[in-house]
Amino acid sequence: GGAWQSGDRRSMWERVCRRYLARGYVAANVEYRSGIAPAAEDAVRALEWFVDNAQSYGVDKRRIVVTGESAGGHLALFAAFKARTPVAAVVNFYGISDIAALVDAPFVRQRLPQENPAAAAASFSPMIYVRAGLCPVLSIHGTADPLVPPEQSIRLTEMLRRTNRPESAQLTLIEGGKHGFTERELGIAYEAVFEFLYRRGVKP
């Protein structure tokens, strides 16, 4: 998270990693550089590196899931759609799938290249890379998110269902949820996450 600028992976240990570790998964927790373009490059490279080195960590590279919150959700989608190696699934927590639609929002524009930001916004939007054959995607979004409209996840899910099997894209809306869930809302969200993964055979 952190609008492609602030935050670090330590903040994800308790909030995210422990939930997977408690279920018996391996968790790889990744940093990235500031700015949408450098962060997107880092996300793709980190995913490809982990797939290449999965065996060293006792990981089946056919069952790797990419996840993130907010900016991390965007990067998880972008990496999964752009990397040279396929993944088993994406779990996207209120990430931006269409940066071009929010290009005028200050927290977006400030993280884009100064030269031709509109073109950059389009090129780093996961939405434009939606195609047949992508992995299953679960998007989780609060209905009262004031920063990233829930329509971002709704439109992504609809597009994925049109281009892939309808069951390959799932949307869970947290009623009244804002940008950044409470512990109670996270509990609800992760019930959906593990149900989604287990149903697709992505188990420890």
Secondary structure, 3 states (H helix, E strand, C coil): CCCCCCCCCCHHHHHHHHHHHCCCCCCCCCCCCCCHHHHHHHHHHHHHHHHHCHHHHCCCHHHCEEEEECHHHHHHHHHHHHCCCCCCEEEEECCCCCHHHHCCCHHHHCCCCCCCHHHHHHHCCHHHHCCCCCCCEEEEEECCCCCCCCHHHHHHHHHHHHHCCHHHEEEEEECCCCCCCCHHHHHHHHHHHHHHHHHCCCCC
